[in-house]
Amino acid sequence: MTTQRKNPSRSKPARSPSRDEQAPSRPQQRPGRLAAKGKGPARRPQQARAPEADAVRLQKVLAEAGLGSRRTLEGWIRDGRIRVNGQLAQLGDRVLPTDRISVDGQELKRRPAAHAKIRVLAYHKPEGEVVTRRDPEGRPTIFRHLPGIRDGRWIAVGRLDLNTAGLLLVTNHGELANRLMHPARQVEREYAVRIHGEVPGNALEQLVQGVELDDGPARFEEIVESGGSGANRWFHVLLVEGRNREVRRLWEAVGCEVSRLKRVRFGNIILGVRPLPGQWREVTGEELGALLGIAGLTAPRRPTRRAGPNARSGPRARKPKSDFRDDAWNTTKTDA
């Protein structure tokens, strides 16, 4: 027997249920309790957060606050010294502008990047000083000669070993220091090197072509003879990376002995007659702008102040501000 389907056009209209037949209303759930999927009242909306695009890595925020280099700050995070909103921070955490960050129990005062003043010092490091804040052996450090700083602290851009003299950049901006030290930036470093003894005939060619070191191949971008007499000859060499004792190890790899080593340029900053050993000068103006350009940064905009009702107008309202500071060569200030 074949079953036929009823013609829907001839079917009777559905009868609406009576009040007694209607389904009872669902009891209300307590506020804050998670409802079944697709049923019940919606969850209480959380507090609005900034978009994830505004979140940046925790190390970057700490570095911009002048607390140290990213590598140093990663160690702080591993040691449990950093908390975000009261919780222990983890490597890889990203934070929003509204998040509270504390270091060793003290809340970090975060200033907008647009209001932060980037400072860079060119320090003339003498031989015998170490690039560290505290030396277990009690040797003198570079930081004893640097000026005081109100916000953050001074960060050395790279290092020079105990027996190396010359130009060392110091800044209060962790991101700038990190970028200048990063190998991908290929920032030029120029050294004056005094070689004691004879230089083999093919040594200079090998140093430019590249030699194998313990941590991989390395080479000088350029070598220029700079004079000398007798057993001592001077050369100027150019590097675009900053490995540990790389200049000395390169010369030793071709059988040469380095008796003096001095860095004379970092990026666009040149060590001239001043500052003298143990002294510093502040990098400002075009020098600072070019250095920020090398690092891929732009100078922050300083907030402008509105003139008050008693503000003077005309050319005598404000004296021109010179880039030169009377204390630019001073080294007698206290440690940071």
Secondary structure, 3 states (H helix, E strand, C coil): CCCCCCCHHHCCCCCCCCCCCCCCCCCCCCCCCCCCCCCCCCCCCCCCCCCHHHCEEHHHHHHHCCCCCHHHHHHHHHCCCEEECCEECCCCCEECCCCCEEECCEECCCCCHHHCCCCEEEEEECCCCECCCCCCCCCCEHHHCCCCCCCCCCEECCCCCCCCEEEEEEECCHHHHHHHHCHHHCCCEEEEEEEECCCCCCHHHHHHHCEEECCEEECCCEEEEEEEECCEEEEEEEECCCCCCHHHHHHHHCCCEEEEEEEEEECCEECCCCCCCCCEEEECHHHHHHHHHHHCCCCCCCCCCCCCCCCCCCCCCCCCCCCCCCCCCCCCCCCC
